[in-house]
Structures are given as C-alpha cells and as structure tokens.
Amino acid sequence: MNIGIILVGSFFLLLCLRVPVAASMGIASVLGMVYAGYGVSMLATVFYSAIAKYSLLAIPFFILAGVIMDYAGISKRLINFINACVGHTRGGLAVVTVIVACFFAAISGSGPATVAAIGGVLIPAMQKNGYDKNFATAIVASSGGIGMVIPPSIPFVIYAMLAEQSVGTMFMAGIIPGILMGVAFSVTALIYMRNDKNVVTREKASDAEIWKTFKDAIWGILAPVIILGGIYGGVFTPTEAAGVAVVYALLVGVFIYKEIDLKAMVNMFKDAAVSSGIIMYIMGTAGAFTWILTTTGIAGKLSNGLLGISDNGTVLMLIMMLIFMIAGCFVDSASGFYLFLPILLPVVKDIEFSVYAFGVLATVNFAIGQITPPVGSNLFVACNIANVTMKDLVSRVWPFLLAGCIVLILMVFFPVIITGLPTLLGLS
C-alpha cells in the first residue's frame, strides 16, 4: 500500500471519527513512520525539531501579553473610548466591536483570544441596546478573526518560520488587509442594522467625555504602537517585541490600572500556559506530519500534479485559495500551514507570486475558517460566551463570511493591497 494513502487516509479517517486535529496528525505520522521504516523513535526527534525555533518564542509571549491585557481591563477601556466616539450612530456598537477587535488583535495576535476578551463585555452591551443576541454574537465572532491578520499575528510568525521569510515584513504586509477586513465588517454591520428599529442609540458623547475615556484607554492604545514601532524602528526583533509586550502589559496592569493582584497573576499565567501548550503540541504533531510528506516525496508529487492542472497563475492561485478555504473549515492555521505549505509553496514560487502575499491570503482564508462551520473556533468561543446555539449563530454570520470572501478575492486579483506597504518601506 502506498505510504501517501496510509498517511493522508488515516488522517482524514481520524478527523471523520471526531479525533482532535493534533492527535489525528500525530497518529497518522506514527503510522507513516512505521510503514516507511523510520520507526516510532523518530517521532520525538521530529516533534522537538518542529518547535525548537527561536522565532516561535514569540508565540507564548504574545499569548501571555494578550491574557495580561485582558486581566488588566484594557479591553473594557478601549470599548468605552470607541463607544464614546461612534456609539451614538445606528449600528454604532457593532462598529465599536470591529474597531476594538482590531485594537485588541494588535495586542494578542489570536482570534479566539480576541473573542473571549471583548465578547463578555460587548455582547451583553449590544443586547441591552436592542441588538439581536445572535447578531451581536456573530459580529463578535467575525471580528475576532481579524486578530489573525492584524499584526502581531501568531499565524504570521508560524508562516514566516516555515517559509523562511522575515516576520517583520509579514507583520507589515498584514496591516492594510487587516484594516480592509475591519472596514468590510463595519460596512456589513451598518447595512444589516440600517432598518432595525429596535436598536437604541446613545446620546452623542461630549468632547469632555471622549477626552476622559481616551486618557483612560491611552495605555492600551499605546501597546501596538510600542510593539510595532519598536520592530520597524529596529529597536528589537519580533521575538524580543513579544517579551517587551509582556513586560509592558504587566506594568500597566499592576502599577497603572492596578487590576492585577497575585491571584489574578497566577490565573493569567495558567491560562497562557494552557493556550501555549495546545499550540505547541499542534505544531509538534503537524511538524512530524510535514516531515513524512517531504522525506517520502509525497509533497513534491502533489506540487507537480497541481502545476500540471494549468499554466495560468491566477487559476492556480484561485485553486490554492479554495484548498485553504476548505481546509480552514476543519483545521486551525498552524496545522494548515504545516500540512499544505510543503505542497503549495513550490507552486507559488514557480508562478512567481509574492511569498508574503500568499502568506497573508492563506491567513485570511483561515480567519474566514474561524467563523465557518463545522469547526470554526471563534464560533464555539462566542457560543459559550453568549449561551446561543451554533445553528442560530450560523444564520447570522453568513453576511460577514461573504464580506470576508469579497476582501479575499480583491487581494487575489490585486496583491498590491498586500505588498504595497512593505515595498514602499523597502522591506520586500
């Protein structure tokens, strides 16, 4: 029996049996190694080599920084400030949700973390102001996906490591696409809400109130400025920036906002450790799966097969986007990158498409996947926060899925949206 059938077949069989993705990849990798004659002992070596990368240190640090910012009350202060600015317009709270998600994403770099941080505050607030509960939950879940695209982004770190590209350049490439997704989701929400007479709008805030909330939120607003400014100013590397983000978050939470005590510190380190452990385990098993794909020549054969479909670069790019779109419905970004990059990256280079643009496009696909059944991680987090059913939530999330797909198609045909800023700054 062909090793490819054993490897890929066992993986998808286990997924169909509802085995977690990381475990499915690990078991499939072991079966592949045994069949190929490498033995089970090889798994530990490959697992370790997959995660023993300096650049990957940024992941647990950014996760910890996001958790600390949440415990420090950054999210609620950002909400108060943005709400004071635009909350008086019809659908204003929906726009507040998107903008706050963009800000918090620039701190945490994680979609589910962003949903968890802002959902507990904004979903009840929108309900109180007449918003449909399912719609409120849908926009929180959708906006959380922007966390994967707005830098610093954990998927960008993983992609840059696998593709051997600059993390800093990947971060810069994601700024415009992230803002574009935010605009698209805001417009979608406003269109959806334009005829909803149940929505209650607040009185326009005074200049004094706006200034007061701004002063209260300034330390949260400064976080992404310090992180990204330090990277592009050459003060520190992206990995060092993650450590700086943790120190900054602790200083703000303990000494400025004074909302973090010893008990909170224990809980937030525990939360960050659990999240980091899950991601690293996924990357280890995915790394083993990728190693089998490449060492046995399966990845090369699949790449050549894809190139044989068409000699049109746009057609091939659309096919690859469809692959990522389908994959994003079932696997997370880390697993998806490890699974498909060995196959698709050679194709991207062959058609001379920007590797950075491809990374952003793939990440946007996975961001859309976070709000796409059956696995959409943001949907599950939002359902748990709001206590709504997946069925009811999906009926409200489709306009945001459509908006995300439109943004994706625009970037496929006009990759300058992604590459323009890095090129302008001489980074690519």
C-alpha positions in Angstrom: 0.0 0.0 0.0 1.2 3.5 -0.9 2.5 5.5 2.1 0.6 8.5 0.9 -2.7 6.6 1.2 -1.8 5.5 4.7 -0.7 8.9 5.8 -3.4 11.1 4.3 -6.1 8.4 4.5 -5.6 7.7 8.2 -5.5 11.5 9.0 -8.9 12.1 7.3 -10.4 8.9 8.7 -9.5 10.0 12.2 -10.9 13.5 11.6 -14.2 11.9 10.5 -14.2 9.9 13.7 -14.0 13.3 15.6 -10.5 12.8 16.8 -8.8 16.2 17.5 -6.7 17.5 14.6 -3.4 17.5 16.5 -4.0 13.9 17.7 -5.0 12.9 14.2 -1.8 14.3 12.7 0.3 12.6 15.4 -1.3 9.1 15.0 -1.1 9.4 11.2 2.6 10.4 11.4 3.4 7.4 13.6 1.7 5.1 11.1 3.6 6.7 8.2 6.9 6.5 10.0 6.4 2.8 10.8 5.3 2.0 7.3 8.3 3.9 5.8 10.7 2.1 8.1 11.8 5.0 10.3 10.4 3.6 13.5 8.4 5.3 16.2 11.5 6.6 17.9 11.9 9.2 15.1 8.7 10.9 16.3 10.3 12.5 19.4 13.2 13.9 17.3 11.0 15.4 14.6 8.5 16.7 17.2 11.2 18.6 19.0 12.8 20.0 15.9 9.5 21.4 14.8 9.1 23.6 17.8 12.7 24.3 18.8 12.8 27.5 16.8 13.9 30.9 18.2 11.2 32.8 16.3 8.5 30.6 17.8 9.3 32.0 21.2 7.2 35.0 20.2 4.0 32.8 20.3 3.8 32.1 24.1 4.9 35.7 24.8 2.2 37.3 22.6 -0.4 34.9 24.1 0.7 35.9 27.6 0.6 39.6 26.7 -2.9 39.3 25.4 -4.1 37.5 28.5 -2.4 40.1 30.8 -4.1 42.9 28.8 -7.4 41.2 29.2 -7.0 40.8 33.0 -5.7 44.4 33.2 -9.0 45.7 31.9 -7.6 47.1 28.6 -10.5 45.7 26.5 -13.2 47.4 28.5 -11.3 50.7 28.4 -10.9 50.5 24.7 -14.6 49.7 24.4 -15.5 52.8 26.5 -13.4 55.1 24.3 -14.5 53.8 20.9 -18.1 53.8 22.1 -17.8 57.4 23.2 -16.6 58.2 19.6 -19.1 56.4 17.4 -21.6 54.7 19.7 -24.3 57.4 19.1 -24.8 56.2 15.4 -27.3 53.5 14.4 -25.2 50.3 14.5 -22.5 52.2 16.3 -21.9 49.4 18.9 -21.4 47.0 16.0 -18.7 49.3 14.6 -17.3 49.6 18.1 -17.0 45.8 18.2 -15.0 45.7 15.0 -12.6 48.6 15.9 -12.0 47.2 19.4 -11.3 43.8 17.9 -8.7 45.4 15.6 -7.0 47.1 18.6 -7.1 44.0 20.8 -5.9 41.8 17.9 -2.8 44.0 17.7 -2.0 43.0 21.2 -3.0 39.3 21.4 -2.5 38.1 17.8 -5.1 35.4 18.3 -8.7 35.2 17.0 -10.3 33.1 19.9 -8.4 35.3 22.5 -9.9 38.4 21.0 -13.4 36.9 21.0 -13.0 35.9 24.6 -11.7 39.3 25.7 -14.3 41.5 24.1 -17.3 39.2 23.9 -18.1 39.1 27.6 -18.5 42.9 27.6 -19.9 43.7 24.2 -22.5 41.0 23.6 -24.5 42.0 26.8 -24.0 45.7 25.9 -25.4 45.2 22.4 -28.3 43.2 23.8 -29.1 46.0 26.3 -29.3 48.4 23.4 -31.8 46.4 21.4 -29.4 44.3 19.2 -30.4 40.8 18.3 -28.4 38.4 20.5 -27.5 36.1 17.6 -26.3 39.1 15.5 -24.3 40.5 18.4 -22.6 37.2 18.9 -22.0 36.8 15.1 -20.2 40.1 14.8 -18.0 39.4 17.8 -17.0 36.0 16.4 -16.4 37.5 13.0 -14.4 40.5 14.2 -12.2 38.1 16.3 -10.9 36.6 13.0 -9.2 40.0 12.3 -6.8 39.0 15.1 -5.1 36.6 12.8 -4.4 39.3 10.2 -3.6 42.5 12.2 0.0 42.3 13.4 1.4 41.0 15.6 -0.2 37.8 14.3 0.7 34.3 15.6 -0.1 32.7 12.2 2.3 35.1 10.5 5.0 34.0 12.9 4.4 30.4 12.0 4.2 31.1 8.3 7.4 33.2 8.2 9.3 30.4 10.0 8.0 27.7 7.7 8.5 29.8 4.5 11.9 31.2 5.7 10.7 34.8 5.4 11.0 37.9 7.6 8.5 38.0 10.4 8.7 41.8 10.5 7.8 42.0 6.8 4.9 39.6 7.2 3.6 41.9 10.0 3.8 44.9 7.8 2.1 43.1 4.9 -0.9 42.3 7.1 -1.7 45.9 8.2 -3.7 47.0 5.1 -5.5 43.7 4.7 -6.5 43.7 8.4 -7.8 47.3 8.1 -9.7 46.3 4.9 -11.3 43.4 6.7 -12.3 45.7 9.5 -13.9 48.2 7.1 -15.7 45.4 5.3 -17.2 44.0 8.5 -18.2 47.5 9.7 -20.0 48.3 6.5 -21.7 44.9 6.5 -22.9 45.5 10.1 -24.2 49.0 9.2 -26.1 47.7 6.2 -27.6 44.9 8.2 -28.7 47.3 11.0 -29.9 50.2 8.9 -33.6 49.2 9.2 -33.6 47.7 12.7 -35.9 50.0 14.7 -35.2 48.0 17.9 -31.7 49.3 18.3 -31.3 52.1 20.8 -28.7 54.7 20.1 -26.9 56.6 22.9 -26.6 60.3 23.1 -23.6 61.8 21.4 -20.7 62.0 23.9 -19.4 65.4 24.8 -15.8 66.3 24.0 -15.0 66.1 27.7 -16.3 62.5 27.9 -14.4 61.5 24.8 -11.2 63.0 26.3 -11.8 61.3 29.6 -12.2 57.8 28.0 -9.2 58.5 25.7 -7.0 59.2 28.7 -8.2 56.1 30.4 -7.6 53.9 27.3 -4.3 55.5 26.2 -2.1 52.8 27.7 -4.0 50.2 25.7 -3.8 52.2 22.5 0.0 52.6 23.0 0.6 48.9 23.2 0.5 48.1 19.5 2.3 51.4 18.8 5.2 50.4 21.0 5.3 46.8 19.7 5.2 47.6 16.0 7.1 50.8 16.3 9.9 49.0 18.1 10.1 46.3 15.4 10.2 48.6 12.5 12.4 51.2 14.3 15.0 48.5 14.6 14.9 48.7 18.5 14.1 45.0 18.8 13.2 41.8 16.8 9.7 40.5 16.6 10.6 37.8 19.2 12.0 40.4 21.5 8.9 42.6 20.9 6.8 39.8 22.3 8.8 39.9 25.5 8.5 43.7 25.6 4.8 43.3 25.2 4.6 41.1 28.3 6.6 43.5 30.4 4.6 46.5 29.2 1.3 44.7 29.9 2.4 43.8 33.4 3.5 47.3 34.2 0.2 48.7 33.0 -1.9 46.1 34.8 -0.1 46.2 38.1 1.1 49.8 38.6 -1.2 51.9 36.3 -4.6 50.3 36.2 -3.9 48.3 39.4 -6.3 45.5 38.4 -3.8 42.6 38.6 -3.1 41.1 42.0 -1.3 37.9 43.0 -4.3 35.7 42.5 -5.0 37.2 39.0 -1.3 36.8 38.1 -1.5 33.0 38.9 -4.7 32.6 36.8 -3.4 34.5 33.8 -0.1 32.6 33.7 -2.1 29.4 33.9 -4.4 30.5 31.1 -1.4 31.5 28.9 0.4 28.2 29.6 -2.6 26.1 28.6 -3.1 28.1 25.4 0.6 28.0 24.5 0.9 24.3 25.3 -2.0 23.5 23.0 -0.5 25.5 20.1 3.0 24.0 20.6 1.5 20.4 20.7 -0.3 21.1 17.4 2.9 22.4 15.8 4.9 19.4 17.0 2.5 16.8 15.6 2.0 18.9 12.4 5.7 19.1 12.0 6.0 15.3 12.2 3.3 15.0 9.5 5.1 17.5 7.3 8.4 15.7 7.7 6.8 12.5 6.4 5.2 14.4 3.5 8.6 15.8 2.4 11.0 13.0 3.1 8.9 10.4 1.2 8.5 12.7 -1.8 4.7 13.0 -1.4 4.7 16.8 -1.2 6.8 17.1 -4.4 4.5 14.8 -6.4 1.4 16.7 -5.2 3.1 20.1 -6.2 3.9 18.8 -9.6 0.4 17.5 -10.0 -1.1 20.9 -9.1 1.3 22.6 -11.6 0.0 20.2 -14.3 -3.6 21.4 -13.9 -3.0 24.8 -15.5 -0.2 27.2 -16.6 -2.3 30.2 -15.6 -1.0 31.7 -12.3 -4.4 33.3 -11.4 -6.2 30.0 -11.9 -3.6 28.1 -9.8 -3.9 30.8 -7.1 -7.7 30.5 -7.0 -7.4 26.7 -6.7 -5.0 27.1 -3.8 -7.3 29.6 -2.1 -10.1 27.1 -2.5 -7.9 24.4 -0.8 -7.2 26.8 2.1 -10.9 27.8 2.3 -12.0 24.1 2.6 -9.1 23.3 5.0 -9.9 26.3 7.2 -13.4 24.7 7.9 -11.7 21.7 9.6 -8.2 22.6 10.8 -6.5 25.6 12.5 -4.0 27.8 10.8 -0.9 26.2 12.4 -2.0 22.7 11.3 -3.0 24.0 7.9 0.4 25.7 7.3 2.3 22.6 8.2 0.0 20.4 6.1 -0.1 22.5 2.9 2.9 24.7 2.7 5.3 21.9 1.6 2.9 21.2 -1.3 1.8 24.7 -2.3 4.8 27.0 -1.6 6.8 25.5 -4.5 3.8 26.2 -6.8 3.7 29.8 -5.5 7.4 30.3 -6.3 7.0 28.7 -9.7 4.3 31.1 -10.8 6.4 34.0 -9.3 3.7 35.1 -6.9 4.8 37.1 -3.8 5.5 34.7 -0.9 4.4 37.4 1.5 1.2 38.0 -0.3 0.5 34.3 -0.4 1.0 34.1 3.4 -1.5 36.9 4.0 -4.0 35.3 1.7 -3.7 31.9 3.4 -4.1 33.6 6.8 -7.2 35.5 5.6 -8.6 32.1 4.5 -8.0 30.6 7.9 -9.5 33.7 9.5 -12.7 33.1 7.5 -12.4 29.5 8.5 -12.7 30.5 12.2 -16.3 31.6 11.5 -17.1 28.7 9.2 -18.8 25.5 10.4 -18.3 22.8 11.3 -15.1 23.6 13.3 -14.9 27.4 13.4 -13.1 28.0 16.7 -14.4 31.6 17.0 -18.0 30.4 16.7 -17.5 27.9 19.6 -15.9 30.5 21.8 -18.7 33.0 21.0 -21.4 30.4 21.6 -20.1 29.6 25.0 -19.9 33.3 26.0 -23.4 34.2 24.8 -25.1 30.9 25.5 -26.5 30.6 22.0 -26.7 27.5 19.7 -24.4 27.0 16.7 -27.4 26.8 14.4 -28.8 30.2 15.4 -25.3 31.8 15.2 -24.6 30.5 11.7 -27.8 32.0 10.4 -26.4 35.5 11.4 -22.8 35.0 10.5 -23.1 34.5 6.7 -23.0 38.3 5.8 -19.6 38.5 7.4 -18.5 35.3 5.7 -19.5 36.9 2.3 -17.7 40.2 3.2 -14.5 38.3 4.1 -14.6 36.3 0.8 -15.0 39.6 -1.2 -11.9 41.0 0.5 -10.0 37.8 -0.2 -10.9 37.8 -3.9 -9.9 41.5 -4.2 -6.5 40.7 -2.7 -6.0 37.7 -5.1 -6.5 39.9 -8.1 -4.8 42.9 -6.7 -1.9 41.6 -4.5 -0.5 45.1 -4.3 -3.0 45.6 -1.5 -0.7 43.3 0.5 2.7 44.1 -1.0 2.3 47.8 -1.4 3.2 48.9 2.1 6.3 46.6 2.5 7.5 47.6 -0.9 7.0 51.3 -0.1 9.1 50.9 3.1 11.8 48.9 1.3 11.1 45.7 3.2 10.5 43.4 0.2 
